[in-house]
Amino acid sequence: MKVYLTRRYRFSASHRLHNGALSSEENAALYGKCNNPYGHGHNYAVEVTVAGPVDPQTGMVLDLGKLDRWVGE
Amino acid sequence: MDRFDHTHLNQDVENFRSRIPTTENLCREIYRLLKVRMEKECPRREVTLARIRMEETYANSFEYTE
């Protein structure tokens, strides 16, 4: 018996899509706007899904506080 | 997530020094990090990591599972 628990998190970060092994022209053609030199940003959403049995004492798959601590790092 | 939050993934994050920080690769890296942590916390594997899904924009999302 297995139950799937999914929890949603958010973080913001910037990045630039660029491959150092390719020329500037190749990078621009491959990545378009995502290759702009100063990067661009995203507000990412992350869904973490864990699986396990329901603990007969707690009725839970996993304590959400524990999951938050592990994910937070 | 703290290690990635409000960073420039190419410049500030050791995990992406030699790998392009596409959301595909970010998804895989988050899975790898969390899997290691969970295996340490749940050595009997009673609870396991099933999937990481990431939304990059309203239009794009990525999932990674093993």
Backbone of each chain as nested JSON, in Angstrom:
{
  "chains": [
    {"id": "A", "residues": [
      {"number": 1, "name": "MET", "atoms": {"N": [0.852, -1.182, 0.0], "CA": [0.0, 0.0, 0.0], "C": [0.896, 1.243, 0.0]}},
      {"number": 2, "name": "LYS", "atoms": {"N": [0.601, 2.143, -0.893], "CA": [1.46, 3.309, -1.035], "C": [0.581, 4.53, -1.286]}},
      {"number": 3, "name": "VAL", "atoms": {"N": [0.873, 5.614, -0.6], "CA": [0.181, 6.878, -0.859], "C": [1.224, 7.874, -1.328]}},
      {"number": 4, "name": "TYR", "atoms": {"N": [0.843, 8.723, -2.307], "CA": [1.743, 9.748, -2.831], "C": [1.376, 11.094, -2.23]}},
      {"number": 5, "name": "LEU", "atoms": {"N": [2.365, 11.75, -1.648], "CA": [2.182, 13.083, -1.077], "C": [2.935, 14.075, -1.947]}},
      {"number": 6, "name": "THR", "atoms": {"N": [2.265, 15.138, -2.375], "CA": [2.92, 16.175, -3.168], "C": [2.819, 17.509, -2.453]}},
      {"number": 7, "name": "ARG", "atoms": {"N": [3.948, 18.184, -2.342], "CA": [3.958, 19.52, -1.733], "C": [4.625, 20.479, -2.703]}},
      {"number": 8, "name": "ARG", "atoms": {"N": [4.147, 21.724, -2.718], "CA": [4.577, 22.7, -3.706], "C": [5.432, 23.778, -3.05]}},
      {"number": 9, "name": "TYR", "atoms": {"N": [6.525, 24.118, -3.706], "CA": [7.448, 25.138, -3.213], "C": [7.703, 26.141, -4.32]}},
      {"number": 10, "name": "ARG", "atoms": {"N": [8.233, 27.315, -3.927], "CA": [8.552, 28.329, -4.933], "C": [9.921, 28.917, -4.652]}},
      {"number": 11, "name": "PHE", "atoms": {"N": [10.634, 29.253, -5.705], "CA": [11.833, 30.077, -5.538], "C": [12.057, 30.86, -6.818]}},
      {"number": 12, "name": "SER", "atoms": {"N": [12.829, 31.936, -6.701], "CA": [13.147, 32.777, -7.859], "C": [14.636, 32.674, -8.145]}},
      {"number": 13, "name": "ALA", "atoms": {"N": [14.987, 32.642, -9.41], "CA": [16.404, 32.601, -9.777], "C": [16.539, 33.083, -11.211]}},
      {"number": 14, "name": "SER", "atoms": {"N": [17.764, 33.509, -11.534], "CA": [18.034, 33.887, -12.918], "C": [19.032, 32.898, -13.511]}},
      {"number": 15, "name": "HIS", "atoms": {"N": [19.084, 32.855, -14.822], "CA": [20.063, 32.009, -15.5], "C": [20.278, 32.509, -16.909]}},
      {"number": 16, "name": "ARG", "atoms": {"N": [21.332, 31.989, -17.519], "CA": [21.585, 32.259, -18.927], "C": [21.82, 30.908, -19.597]}},
      {"number": 17, "name": "LEU", "atoms": {"N": [21.156, 30.663, -20.719], "CA": [21.385, 29.412, -21.454], "C": [22.51, 29.663, -22.44]}},
      {"number": 18, "name": "HIS", "atoms": {"N": [23.626, 29.035, -22.18], "CA": [24.831, 29.287, -22.982], "C": [25.745, 28.086, -22.865]}},
      {"number": 19, "name": "ASN", "atoms": {"N": [26.249, 27.633, -24.01], "CA": [27.185, 26.512, -24.037], "C": [28.538, 27.033, -24.477]}},
      {"number": 20, "name": "GLY", "atoms": {"N": [29.508, 27.011, -23.562], "CA": [30.842, 27.538, -23.829], "C": [31.564, 26.862, -24.978]}},
      {"number": 21, "name": "ALA", "atoms": {"N": [31.139, 25.675, -25.343], "CA": [31.799, 24.948, -26.431], "C": [31.33, 25.409, -27.803]}},
      {"number": 22, "name": "LEU", "atoms": {"N": [30.289, 26.225, -27.842], "CA": [29.762, 26.71, -29.129], "C": [30.123, 28.173, -29.332]}},
      {"number": 23, "name": "SER", "atoms": {"N": [30.027, 28.621, -30.572], "CA": [30.315, 30.029, -30.87], "C": [29.133, 30.889, -30.419]}},
      {"number": 24, "name": "SER", "atoms": {"N": [29.369, 32.219, -30.393], "CA": [28.288, 33.152, -30.04], "C": [27.098, 32.989, -30.962]}},
      {"number": 25, "name": "GLU", "atoms": {"N": [27.419, 32.818, -32.256], "CA": [26.323, 32.71, -33.242], "C": [25.524, 31.421, -33.016]}},
      {"number": 26, "name": "GLU", "atoms": {"N": [26.247, 30.344, -32.738], "CA": [25.559, 29.066, -32.51], "C": [24.69, 29.129, -31.258]}},
      {"number": 27, "name": "ASN", "atoms": {"N": [25.214, 29.762, -30.213], "CA": [24.446, 29.909, -28.981], "C": [23.197, 30.746, -29.21]}},
      {"number": 28, "name": "ALA", "atoms": {"N": [23.341, 31.829, -29.948], "CA": [22.197, 32.705, -30.214], "C": [21.135, 31.963, -31.023]}},
      {"number": 29, "name": "ALA", "atoms": {"N": [21.597, 31.178, -31.992], "CA": [20.656, 30.433, -32.841], "C": [19.946, 29.341, -32.039]}},
      {"number": 30, "name": "LEU", "atoms": {"N": [20.699, 28.702, -31.125], "CA": [20.151, 27.591, -30.345], "C": [19.203, 28.055, -29.244]}},
      {"number": 31, "name": "TYR", "atoms": {"N": [19.589, 29.125, -28.543], "CA": [18.845, 29.52, -27.35], "C": [18.017, 30.793, -27.495]}},
      {"number": 32, "name": "GLY", "atoms": {"N": [18.215, 31.53, -28.593], "CA": [17.418, 32.737, -28.823], "C": [17.568, 33.738, -27.684]}},
      {"number": 33, "name": "LYS", "atoms": {"N": [16.446, 34.294, -27.23], "CA": [16.449, 35.308, -26.167], "C": [17.069, 34.774, -24.882]}},
      {"number": 34, "name": "CYS", "atoms": {"N": [16.972, 33.458, -24.668], "CA": [17.496, 32.873, -23.431], "C": [19.018, 32.924, -23.357]}},
      {"number": 35, "name": "ASN", "atoms": {"N": [19.671, 33.335, -24.462], "CA": [21.116, 33.486, -24.488], "C": [21.559, 34.913, -24.201]}},
      {"number": 36, "name": "ASN", "atoms": {"N": [20.635, 35.837, -23.978], "CA": [21.021, 37.231, -23.708], "C": [22.057, 37.284, -22.603]}},
      {"number": 37, "name": "PRO", "atoms": {"N": [23.118, 38.107, -22.77], "CA": [24.301, 38.028, -21.911], "C": [24.057, 38.235, -20.411]}},
      {"number": 38, "name": "TYR", "atoms": {"N": [23.068, 39.036, -20.038], "CA": [22.869, 39.299, -18.608], "C": [21.867, 38.357, -17.957]}},
      {"number": 39, "name": "GLY", "atoms": {"N": [21.356, 37.415, -18.726], "CA": [20.454, 36.415, -18.161], "C": [19.026, 36.922, -18.045]}},
      {"number": 40, "name": "HIS", "atoms": {"N": [18.17, 36.084, -17.569], "CA": [16.764, 36.417, -17.356], "C": [16.276, 35.597, -16.17]}},
      {"number": 41, "name": "GLY", "atoms": {"N": [15.118, 35.954, -15.65], "CA": [14.679, 35.343, -14.397], "C": [13.424, 34.518, -14.52]}},
      {"number": 42, "name": "HIS", "atoms": {"N": [13.243, 33.647, -13.544], "CA": [12.025, 32.844, -13.441], "C": [11.552, 32.798, -12.005]}},
      {"number": 43, "name": "ASN", "atoms": {"N": [10.234, 32.69, -11.856], "CA": [9.656, 32.338, -10.562], "C": [9.275, 30.865, -10.687]}},
      {"number": 44, "name": "TYR", "atoms": {"N": [10.167, 30.008, -10.221], "CA": [9.952, 28.573, -10.373], "C": [8.957, 28.054, -9.336]}},
      {"number": 45, "name": "ALA", "atoms": {"N": [8.155, 27.084, -9.747], "CA": [7.349, 26.308, -8.802], "C": [7.899, 24.888, -8.845]}},
      {"number": 46, "name": "VAL", "atoms": {"N": [8.069, 24.292, -7.673], "CA": [8.596, 22.93, -7.609], "C": [7.611, 22.062, -6.863]}},
      {"number": 47, "name": "GLU", "atoms": {"N": [7.168, 20.985, -7.483], "CA": [6.321, 20.014, -6.794], "C": [7.173, 18.809, -6.436]}},
      {"number": 48, "name": "VAL", "atoms": {"N": [7.213, 18.526, -5.138], "CA": [7.977, 17.373, -4.651], "C": [6.979, 16.284, -4.298]}},
      {"number": 49, "name": "THR", "atoms": {"N": [7.113, 15.106, -4.908], "CA": [6.221, 13.987, -4.618], "C": [7.008, 12.873, -3.936]}},
      {"number": 50, "name": "VAL", "atoms": {"N": [6.536, 12.481, -2.751], "CA": [7.129, 11.334, -2.049], "C": [6.079, 10.239, -1.951]}},
      {"number": 51, "name": "ALA", "atoms": {"N": [6.559, 9.016, -1.761], "CA": [5.659, 7.863, -1.707], "C": [6.007, 7.012, -0.507]}},
      {"number": 52, "name": "GLY", "atoms": {"N": [4.975, 6.448, 0.084], "CA": [5.227, 5.544, 1.199], "C": [3.927, 5.069, 1.8]}},
      {"number": 53, "name": "PRO", "atoms": {"N": [4.04, 4.177, 2.775], "CA": [2.834, 3.688, 3.455], "C": [2.302, 4.744, 4.418]}},
      {"number": 54, "name": "VAL", "atoms": {"N": [1.047, 4.617, 4.783], "CA": [0.461, 5.502, 5.792], "C": [0.817, 4.923, 7.158]}},
      {"number": 55, "name": "ASP", "atoms": {"N": [1.487, 5.721, 7.973], "CA": [1.877, 5.275, 9.305], "C": [0.611, 5.012, 10.124]}},
      {"number": 56, "name": "PRO", "atoms": {"N": [0.481, 3.82, 10.711], "CA": [-0.772, 3.504, 11.413], "C": [-0.998, 4.379, 12.652]}},
      {"number": 57, "name": "GLN", "atoms": {"N": [0.077, 4.901, 13.223], "CA": [-0.102, 5.74, 14.416], "C": [-0.417, 7.185, 14.072]}},
      {"number": 58, "name": "THR", "atoms": {"N": [0.315, 7.738, 13.09], "CA": [0.132, 9.158, 12.769], "C": [-0.912, 9.378, 11.679]}},
      {"number": 59, "name": "GLY", "atoms": {"N": [-1.144, 8.348, 10.876], "CA": [-2.049, 8.509, 9.729], "C": [-1.412, 9.262, 8.575]}},
      {"number": 60, "name": "MET", "atoms": {"N": [-0.111, 9.49, 8.631], "CA": [0.578, 10.273, 7.6], "C": [1.635, 9.441, 6.89]}},
      {"number": 61, "name": "VAL", "atoms": {"N": [1.95, 9.849, 5.681], "CA": [3.086, 9.279, 4.952], "C": [4.37, 9.883, 5.512]}},
      {"number": 62, "name": "LEU", "atoms": {"N": [4.357, 11.183, 5.7], "CA": [5.559, 11.895, 6.139], "C": [5.136, 13.205, 6.785]}},
      {"number": 63, "name": "ASP", "atoms": {"N": [5.81, 13.574, 7.858], "CA": [5.55, 14.845, 8.505], "C": [5.998, 15.984, 7.568]}},
      {"number": 64, "name": "LEU", "atoms": {"N": [5.1, 16.918, 7.294], "CA": [5.416, 17.992, 6.345], "C": [6.545, 18.887, 6.842]}},
      {"number": 65, "name": "GLY", "atoms": {"N": [6.661, 19.014, 8.157], "CA": [7.754, 19.817, 8.712], "C": [9.112, 19.249, 8.354]}},
      {"number": 66, "name": "LYS", "atoms": {"N": [9.204, 17.916, 8.398], "CA": [10.457, 17.246, 8.017], "C": [10.745, 17.497, 6.549]}},
      {"number": 67, "name": "LEU", "atoms": {"N": [9.732, 17.312, 5.701], "CA": [9.922, 17.514, 4.271], "C": [10.365, 18.95, 3.999]}},
      {"number": 68, "name": "ASP", "atoms": {"N": [9.727, 19.914, 4.672], "CA": [10.116, 21.321, 4.479], "C": [11.582, 21.552, 4.846]}},
      {"number": 69, "name": "ARG", "atoms": {"N": [12.03, 20.896, 5.932], "CA": [13.441, 21.072, 6.336], "C": [14.379, 20.482, 5.284]}},
      {"number": 70, "name": "TRP", "atoms": {"N": [14.06, 19.301, 4.795], "CA": [14.946, 18.65, 3.812], "C": [14.961, 19.444, 2.506]}},
      {"number": 71, "name": "VAL", "atoms": {"N": [13.808, 19.913, 2.081], "CA": [13.715, 20.653, 0.818], "C": [14.344, 22.035, 0.946]}},
      {"number": 72, "name": "GLY", "atoms": {"N": [14.214, 22.634, 2.111], "CA": [14.677, 24.0, 2.31], "C": [16.174, 24.19, 2.113]}},
      {"number": 73, "name": "GLU", "atoms": {"N": [16.92, 23.122, 2.281], "CA": [18.392, 23.261, 2.251], "C": [18.951, 23.536, 0.871]}}
    ]},
    {"id": "B", "residues": [
      {"number": 1, "name": "MET", "atoms": {"N": [15.806, 24.422, -1.16], "CA": [15.717, 25.451, -2.195], "C": [16.554, 26.677, -1.871]}},
      {"number": 2, "name": "ASP", "atoms": {"N": [16.942, 26.825, -0.6], "CA": [17.679, 28.034, -0.214], "C": [18.946, 28.216, -1.034]}},
      {"number": 3, "name": "ARG", "atoms": {"N": [19.567, 27.107, -1.414], "CA": [20.821, 27.234, -2.158], "C": [20.615, 27.814, -3.558]}},
      {"number": 4, "name": "PHE", "atoms": {"N": [19.383, 27.765, -4.061], "CA": [19.106, 28.301, -5.403], "C": [18.326, 29.618, -5.374]}},
      {"number": 5, "name": "ASP", "atoms": {"N": [17.61, 29.874, -4.278], "CA": [16.696, 31.01, -4.222], "C": [17.428, 32.334, -4.354]}},
      {"number": 6, "name": "HIS", "atoms": {"N": [16.917, 33.193, -5.251], "CA": [17.479, 34.529, -5.469], "C": [18.959, 34.496, -5.842]}},
      {"number": 7, "name": "THR", "atoms": {"N": [19.328, 33.477, -6.628], "CA": [20.693, 33.417, -7.145], "C": [20.692, 33.556, -8.661]}},
      {"number": 8, "name": "HIS", "atoms": {"N": [21.891, 33.786, -9.196], "CA": [22.101, 33.633, -10.632], "C": [22.694, 32.235, -10.777]}},
      {"number": 9, "name": "LEU", "atoms": {"N": [21.94, 31.316, -11.35], "CA": [22.323, 29.9, -11.34], "C": [23.678, 29.663, -12.01]}},
      {"number": 10, "name": "ASN", "atoms": {"N": [23.992, 30.433, -13.056], "CA": [25.264, 30.237, -13.755], "C": [26.436, 30.706, -12.901]}},
      {"number": 11, "name": "GLN", "atoms": {"N": [26.236, 31.785, -12.129], "CA": [27.368, 32.449, -11.477], "C": [27.497, 32.142, -9.998]}},
      {"number": 12, "name": "ASP", "atoms": {"N": [26.376, 31.923, -9.32], "CA": [26.4, 31.836, -7.856], "C": [26.366, 30.405, -7.321]}},
      {"number": 13, "name": "VAL", "atoms": {"N": [26.042, 29.438, -8.172], "CA": [25.721, 28.099, -7.678], "C": [26.744, 27.081, -8.164]}},
      {"number": 14, "name": "GLU", "atoms": {"N": [27.426, 26.451, -7.214], "CA": [28.473, 25.469, -7.516], "C": [27.954, 24.32, -8.382]}},
      {"number": 15, "name": "ASN", "atoms": {"N": [26.703, 23.903, -8.13], "CA": [26.126, 22.762, -8.86], "C": [26.115, 22.965, -10.369]}},
      {"number": 16, "name": "PHE", "atoms": {"N": [26.145, 24.241, -10.828], "CA": [26.036, 24.522, -12.261], "C": [27.279, 25.185, -12.829]}},
      {"number": 17, "name": "ARG", "atoms": {"N": [28.405, 24.941, -12.207], "CA": [29.666, 25.476, -12.745], "C": [29.963, 24.894, -14.115]}},
      {"number": 18, "name": "SER", "atoms": {"N": [29.682, 23.614, -14.282], "CA": [30.04, 22.985, -15.557], "C": [28.835, 22.326, -16.226]}},
      {"number": 19, "name": "ARG", "atoms": {"N": [27.637, 22.761, -15.886], "CA": [26.442, 22.222, -16.539], "C": [25.478, 23.383, -16.794]}},
      {"number": 20, "name": "ILE", "atoms": {"N": [24.84, 23.39, -17.944], "CA": [23.934, 24.486, -18.31], "C": [22.684, 24.414, -17.426]}},
      {"number": 21, "name": "PRO", "atoms": {"N": [22.353, 25.506, -16.735], "CA": [21.208, 25.457, -15.81], "C": [19.854, 25.595, -16.491]}},
      {"number": 22, "name": "THR", "atoms": {"N": [19.588, 24.709, -17.441], "CA": [18.238, 24.635, -17.996], "C": [17.331, 24.094, -16.891]}},
      {"number": 23, "name": "THR", "atoms": {"N": [16.054, 24.285, -17.048], "CA": [15.124, 23.777, -16.039], "C": [15.138, 22.246, -16.02]}},
      {"number": 24, "name": "GLU", "atoms": {"N": [15.414, 21.636, -17.158], "CA": [15.566, 20.176, -17.202], "C": [16.67, 19.732, -16.236]}},
      {"number": 25, "name": "ASN", "atoms": {"N": [17.833, 20.397, -16.34], "CA": [18.966, 20.028, -15.482], "C": [18.723, 20.411, -14.032]}},
      {"number": 26, "name": "LEU", "atoms": {"N": [18.001, 21.506, -13.82], "CA": [17.667, 21.93, -12.461], "C": [16.754, 20.895, -11.794]}},
      {"number": 27, "name": "CYS", "atoms": {"N": [15.801, 20.401, -12.553], "CA": [14.872, 19.371, -12.092], "C": [15.649, 18.128, -11.649]}},
      {"number": 28, "name": "ARG", "atoms": {"N": [16.592, 17.697, -12.476], "CA": [17.383, 16.503, -12.167], "C": [18.252, 16.733, -10.946]}},
      {"number": 29, "name": "GLU", "atoms": {"N": [18.81, 17.92, -10.817], "CA": [19.715, 18.204, -9.706], "C": [18.947, 18.267, -8.385]}},
      {"number": 30, "name": "ILE", "atoms": {"N": [17.765, 18.884, -8.404], "CA": [16.939, 18.93, -7.2], "C": [16.544, 17.515, -6.785]}},
      {"number": 31, "name": "TYR", "atoms": {"N": [16.198, 16.68, -7.759], "CA": [15.869, 15.274, -7.473], "C": [17.059, 14.58, -6.811]}},
      {"number": 32, "name": "ARG", "atoms": {"N": [18.235, 14.764, -7.399], "CA": [19.445, 14.083, -6.892], "C": [19.731, 14.51, -5.457]}},
      {"number": 33, "name": "LEU", "atoms": {"N": [19.673, 15.808, -5.19], "CA": [19.987, 16.325, -3.851], "C": [18.982, 15.815, -2.818]}},
      {"number": 34, "name": "LEU", "atoms": {"N": [17.708, 15.859, -3.189], "CA": [16.67, 15.449, -2.24], "C": [16.699, 13.936, -2.024]}},
      {"number": 35, "name": "LYS", "atoms": {"N": [17.012, 13.194, -3.062], "CA": [17.094, 11.734, -2.934], "C": [18.2, 11.354, -1.941]}},
      {"number": 36, "name": "VAL", "atoms": {"N": [19.338, 12.014, -2.058], "CA": [20.457, 11.749, -1.14], "C": [20.033, 12.048, 0.298]}},
      {"number": 37, "name": "ARG", "atoms": {"N": [19.383, 13.183, 0.491], "CA": [18.95, 13.596, 1.835], "C": [17.944, 12.62, 2.421]}},
      {"number": 38, "name": "MET", "atoms": {"N": [16.986, 12.209, 1.597], "CA": [15.943, 11.303, 2.075], "C": [16.494, 9.925, 2.376]}},
      {"number": 39, "name": "GLU", "atoms": {"N": [17.453, 9.458, 1.585], "CA": [18.027, 8.135, 1.847], "C": [18.814, 8.145, 3.149]}},
      {"number": 40, "name": "LYS", "atoms": {"N": [19.367, 9.3, 3.48], "CA": [20.082, 9.442, 4.755], "C": [19.082, 9.478, 5.918]}},
      {"number": 41, "name": "GLU", "atoms": {"N": [17.941, 10.163, 5.719], "CA": [16.96, 10.313, 6.799], "C": [16.07, 9.086, 6.946]}},
      {"number": 42, "name": "CYS", "atoms": {"N": [15.846, 8.356, 5.849], "CA": [14.988, 7.164, 5.862], "C": [15.795, 5.98, 5.341]}},
      {"number": 43, "name": "PRO", "atoms": {"N": [16.76, 5.504, 6.11], "CA": [17.644, 4.44, 5.601], "C": [16.916, 3.139, 5.277]}},
      {"number": 44, "name": "ARG", "atoms": {"N": [15.747, 2.924, 5.916], "CA": [14.996, 1.708, 5.593], "C": [14.111, 1.911, 4.361]}},
      {"number": 45, "name": "ARG", "atoms": {"N": [14.184, 3.092, 3.75], "CA": [13.471, 3.384, 2.491], "C": [11.965, 3.227, 2.616]}},
      {"number": 46, "name": "GLU", "atoms": {"N": [11.447, 3.504, 3.804], "CA": [9.99, 3.376, 3.958], "C": [9.274, 4.498, 3.194]}},
      {"number": 47, "name": "VAL", "atoms": {"N": [9.919, 5.657, 3.13], "CA": [9.385, 6.762, 2.32], "C": [10.449, 7.108, 1.283]}},
      {"number": 48, "name": "THR", "atoms": {"N": [10.036, 7.207, 0.037], "CA": [10.998, 7.475, -1.038], "C": [10.541, 8.672, -1.875]}},
      {"number": 49, "name": "LEU", "atoms": {"N": [11.483, 9.233, -2.607], "CA": [11.179, 10.335, -3.505], "C": [10.647, 9.744, -4.807]}},
      {"number": 50, "name": "ALA", "atoms": {"N": [9.458, 10.197, -5.222], "CA": [8.842, 9.634, -6.42], "C": [9.072, 10.51, -7.647]}},
      {"number": 51, "name": "ARG", "atoms": {"N": [8.995, 11.844, -7.483], "CA": [9.007, 12.708, -8.659], "C": [9.291, 14.134, -8.256]}},
      {"number": 52, "name": "ILE", "atoms": {"N": [9.998, 14.827, -9.14], "CA": [10.115, 16.277, -9.026], "C": [9.502, 16.866, -10.286]}},
      {"number": 53, "name": "ARG", "atoms": {"N": [8.586, 17.812, -10.111], "CA": [7.991, 18.512, -11.252], "C": [8.24, 19.998, -11.055]}},
      {"number": 54, "name": "MET", "atoms": {"N": [8.677, 20.669, -12.117], "CA": [8.956, 22.096, -12.019], "C": [8.219, 22.869, -13.079]}},
      {"number": 55, "name": "GLU", "atoms": {"N": [7.656, 23.982, -12.688], "CA": [7.056, 24.92, -13.635], "C": [8.018, 26.079, -13.796]}},
      {"number": 56, "name": "GLU", "atoms": {"N": [8.373, 26.335, -15.048], "CA": [9.309, 27.414, -15.344], "C": [8.541, 28.686, -15.702]}},
      {"number": 57, "name": "THR", "atoms": {"N": [7.498, 28.54, -16.475], "CA": [6.602, 29.636, -16.865], "C": [5.184, 29.084, -16.838]}},
      {"number": 58, "name": "TYR", "atoms": {"N": [4.215, 29.916, -17.185], "CA": [2.839, 29.42, -17.225], "C": [2.676, 28.334, -18.281]}},
      {"number": 59, "name": "ALA", "atoms": {"N": [3.62, 28.324, -19.264], "CA": [3.472, 27.393, -20.384], "C": [4.345, 26.144, -20.25]}},
      {"number": 60, "name": "ASN", "atoms": {"N": [5.492, 26.241, -19.55], "CA": [6.465, 25.134, -19.562], "C": [6.583, 24.469, -18.214]}},
      {"number": 61, "name": "SER", "atoms": {"N": [6.551, 23.131, -18.198], "CA": [6.836, 22.391, -16.977], "C": [7.635, 21.148, -17.325]}},
      {"number": 62, "name": "PHE", "atoms": {"N": [8.353, 20.627, -16.342], "CA": [9.251, 19.5, -16.54], "C": [9.094, 18.559, -15.358]}},
      {"number": 63, "name": "GLU", "atoms": {"N": [9.195, 17.256, -15.639], "CA": [9.121, 16.273, -14.567], "C": [10.311, 15.355, -14.655]}},
      {"number": 64, "name": "TYR", "atoms": {"N": [10.809, 14.937, -13.504], "CA": [11.873, 13.942, -13.485], "C": [11.521, 12.87, -12.469]}},
      {"number": 65, "name": "THR", "atoms": {"N": [11.669, 11.615, -12.905], "CA": [11.455, 10.487, -12.014], "C": [12.44, 9.395, -12.394]}},
      {"number": 66, "name": "GLU", "atoms": {"N": [12.714, 8.5, -11.468], "CA": [13.638, 7.391, -11.786], "C": [12.914, 6.065, -11.671]}}
    ]}
  ]
}
